[in-house]
Amino acid sequence: MINVNPTVRLTDELERQLMLQAIEEQFRPRPMRALASSLRKLGKGIKSLVAREAAGAKAAHSAA
């Protein structure tokens, strides 16, 4: 038995249920999080590409 605070005590069965629920929740697919992550990576890639192009154009312009 775990004492969370003086007024709340978890039984073994409740603790087992909470652990199972947490494990199931961990492996549940989250498509919106995956989409957000993909869009964030795409945005970073585009930003670095634009910055690289701007630096290359600036170098070519100053060399001329």
N, C-alpha and C positions, 0 to 999 in steps of 0.2 A: 504494500500500500504506500502511496506517495502523498505526503502532505504538501499541497501547493501553498496554502496559507492556513492559518489556524482554523478557519471555518470550512475549508474545502478539502476533501480527501478523495482521491481516486482509487477505486477498487481495481483489482487486477483485470477484471473483465472490461471495465470502462477504459482502462489504459490500453488494453489489447485492441479494442474497437477504434480508439483514436489513432493508434499506430497504423492499423490497417487502412483506415480512411486517409491518413496522410500519405501512405505509400501509393494507394490507388490514385490519389490526386496528383502525385508527382509524375506519373506516367500518362496522364490524360492529355490528349492532343489539344494544343491551343493555337488554332489557325490564325487568329488575329495577332497574337504575339509574333508568330512566324512571319506573317505578312509585314508587320511593322519593322521587324529586324531586317528583312530583305530590302524593304524600301530605304531604310537607314543606310545600309551598305551600298545600295545603288546610288544614293545621294552623295555619299562620301567619294565614291568612284568618279562620279561626274564632276564633283567639285575639284578633285585632284587633277583630272584630265583638263579642265578649264584652266586651272592654275598653271599647269605645265605648258599648255598652249600659249597662255598670256606671257609666261616667262620666255618662251622660245621666240615669240613675235617681238618682244621687247629687245631681246638680244640681237635679233636680225635687224631691227630698226636702228639700233644704236651702232651696229657695225657698218651700216651703209652710209 
